[in-house]
Amino acid sequence: MTRYVIVTPIRDEEKFIEATIASVQAQTVQPAEWVIVNDGSTDRTSEIVDRYASQLPWVRVIHRVNRGFRKSGGGVMEAFYDGYQALQCGDWNFIVKLDGDLSLPRDYFERCFEHFENEPKLGIGGGDIYHDIHGVQTLEATPKFHVRGATKIYRRACWEAIDGLWRAPGWDTIDEVKANMLGWNTRSFNELRLVHHRFTGTAESLWRDKIKRGVACYVSGYHPLFLAASCVSNLIRKPYVAGSAAIAYGFLKSYWIRVPRVNDKQLIKYIRAQQIRRLCGRSTIWR
């Protein structure tokens, strides 16, 4: 049997968390343990998750003190690691970082683990994220090597090789790039669709989310030329010029105030070499 554990950091998810819990409860392969970390919610989230935890023996809830604001990137990782350190199941094969605003197909995890079984070097995987726009399911496009941070499954050997997750913005790129650098494969499973009930980044605002993206790019060690090309390509996406300006602002501000960057020269060298290859139209993890 495949033993997997889930850690779910949540904050103010009263509208969506029940749908996520129902999706996991209905899985054909259920987790050995699920730790839900309530990161200082001020709505009915605490009440809802506590009620389900009292009914499902494999669900536990940890409540964090409300810090008074959302802490982008780093706050999610602080909550995640509180849940990770509280895990009681020690013999898991896979660990899942799962958001609390998703709906999953009933056989989602069963089919994900089939991919891992068939690909021994697959280290990180997960389904594609879709949004319901006026009744039409629309894909949230990503590079081929990327798995959305809302739904990530880590094989234990890969998890240990990358030494877990970077506890700051950019964690959901650093993990995959490092895994690829170490010889693991990472990818999304196109046939598996998850519905994300909130657009990525809209917990605060699109402007702030774009700034956070620029910060994450700096922290991850992005090449400035690749960042500039990314800003140009984002000119055709909402919020158009403002979105590209926000990404550039987040990157440049991080450079100016010396935000701590991932402390791995080999990783930064690898990611920049891959980005230059992408700009030159050559084979790379980005394409």
N, C-alpha and C positions, 0 to 999 in steps of 0.2 A: 504494500500500500504506500501511496505517496503521502507523507506527513508534511503538512504545511501550516504555517502560522501567519496571522495577519495582524498588522499594527495600523490603526486608523486614527490620525490626529484630526480633531474636528473643533470648530468654533462657530457657534451660532448657526447650526444646521437643522433647526427644528422643521423646516419645510421639506427636507430631503432625506434625513438620516433614516427614517422608517422604511423608505423604498430601498435603501442600500442594505439595511438589515434583513428585509424580506428577501432580497435577491441572494444574499449569502446563505440564509436559512434554507432556501429552496435548492441549493446546489446539489448536484448528483454526487460530488465529492466534497464533504464538509471539512472545515479546518480542524486541526487538533486543538487550536486555541486562537482566540481573537481578542486582542486588547484594544479597546477604544479609549483614546485619551481625550477627555474633554478639556480643551485649552482655554478655560476661563469664560465659557459661554454665559451670556446675559439673558438669553431667551429660554425656551422650554427644553433645550437640548439635554440638559442634565436629567430632568425628569423622565424623558423618553428613553435614554440609553440605560438608566438605572432599572426601569421597568423591564426592558428586554433582558438585561443581565440577570435579573431574578428568575427569568423563565428559561434561559438557555445556559446550561452548565459550562459550555465552552466559551462563553463570552464574559469578559471582565472589564470593568470600567475604572479608569484613573481620573481623578479630578484635579486639575491644576488651578492655582490661584489666578484670578483675572488680573493681568498686567495693565489693563485699561486701554489697550490698543492692539491692532494686528501688527505682528512683527514679521514682515515679509521674508520668506525664505528661511531665515534663521529660526523664527518662531516655530515653524512647522517641524524643523529638525529637532529643536529642543523637546517638543511634544512627542515626536516619534521616538526619540531615544529614551524618554521616560517610559514609554510603552515597551520598547525593546528590552530595557533592563528589568522590567517587571515580568517578562515571559517566564512561565513555569515549565513549559515544554522544552526540554533540552535536546531532543533527538529529531528535530525537524530536518527535512530535506530541502525545503524552500521557505523563504520568507517573503511576504507580500506587503508592500506599502500601498494602501488603498484609501482613496478619499471617501468622504461621507456624503457625497452628492451624486452617486452613480447608480444606474440600474444595469444589471448583468444578465446575460442569457443563463438559463437554468444549468446548462452543461459547460459554462464558461471555464471553470478551473479544470475540469476533466479534459477538455480539448486543449487547453494551454499545456498541460502536463504531457499530453501526447507529443506535442512539438519538442519539448525538452527530452523526452525519451528517445525520439527519433534523431535528435541532434545533440550528441554528447558535448560539443563545444559551445552550445547555446548557453550563455551565462545569465542574460537578462532578457525578459520578454513580457508581452502583454498585448491585449487587444487594441484595436483602433478606437479612438474617441470620436463619437458623433454627437451633434446637437440637433434637437428638433426645432426646425425653423419653419413656422407656418405649416406644420404637419409633414414636412419633408426632412428626412434624416440626412444631415450634411456632415461630411468628413472634416475633421480638424487635421489638415495636412501637416506632416512632419518629415524630416530627413529619413532616409531608409533605415538608418541605424538607431533611430531614436524611439524610445517608448515613453509615452506621456507620464509625467510624474504622478498623475492621479491613479495610475494602475501599473505598478511595477512588480514583477516576480523575479526574485534572485535565486539562482541555484546556490546552494550553500558553499560549494567549493569556490565559486566566483565571488560570492559575498566576502569570504575570508581572504581571497587573493587581493581584492581592491580595498580591504580593510574598512568595510562599511561605507558610510556616506559622509561627505563633507558637510559640516554643520553650519552652512551659510548659503546665501543665494548662489545658484549655479550648481547645486548638488546633483540635479537630475541631468546634467550634461557631463559633469566630471566623472560620475560613476561609469557611464557608458564609454567615454573616451578611454578611461583607464582600463576598463575591461577589454576593449579592442586592442589597446597597446600591449596587453598581457596575453593576447592570443585567443580571447573569448569572442564569440559572436553575440550581437545584440540586435533585436529587431521587433517590430510590431507584427501581429498576426492579422493580416488584412481581412480574413473571413470572419473574425470575431468582433462584433460590434458592441460597444458599451455606450449607453446614453448618458452624457454628462448634463445634468440639469441646470448647471450654471456655466456660462462661457468662461473659459480660462482667463483669470485676471480680473473678473468683474466683481469680486468680493470687495474691492476698494474702488478703482476706476481704471478705465483703459489707459489714461495718461500715466497714472502711478505704476500700472503694470508694465508699461513700456520702459519707464525709468528703471524699474526693477530688472527688466531684461537687460538693459545696458550695464547695470551693476553686475549682473550674473556673468555677462560676457567678459567683463574686466577680471572678475574673480577667477574665472575659468582659464584665463590666459589667452584669450582670443588675439589673433594678429590684427593690428589696426586696419590694415588694408581689407581684411575679410569683414571687419565690423563696418567699414565704410561701404563696402559692396552690399552688405545686408541692409544698411540704411537706405541705399538707393532702391533696392528691390522692394522695400516696404512702402515706398511712395505710392504704390498702386493699391495698398490695403488701407482700410479705415484704421485710425483716423488720418490717413494720408500723410501730409507734410508734418503735422503735429506728432504723429506716431514715430516717424523717423527722427525728428528733432529730440523727442523724449529719450529714445534709445541712445543717441549720441550724447545727450546731456548726462545720462546715467553713467555711461562709460567714461566720459571726460572728467566728470566730477569725482568719480572713484579714483581715477589716476591722480587728480590734483590733491585730494585729501589723503591719498595713500591708504585706501581700503585694503585690509589684509587679503592677499591673493593666495591661491592654493600653493602650498609650499612643496612643490615637486617640479624641479627643473626639467626632468626627463619628460614628464607629462606635458608641460607647456611646450617643449620642443616638438613633441609628437603632434599635439593638436595644431600647432602653427604650420607644421610641414603638411599636414592633411589639408588645411585651409588653403595654403598656397597651391597645392595640387588641384584643389577644386577651382580656384580662380583661373588656373591654366587649362581647365577642361580635362584633366587627367582623372584616372580612377582614384576614388577616395571613399571614406566611410560616409561622407555627406551626399554621395550620389550613387 
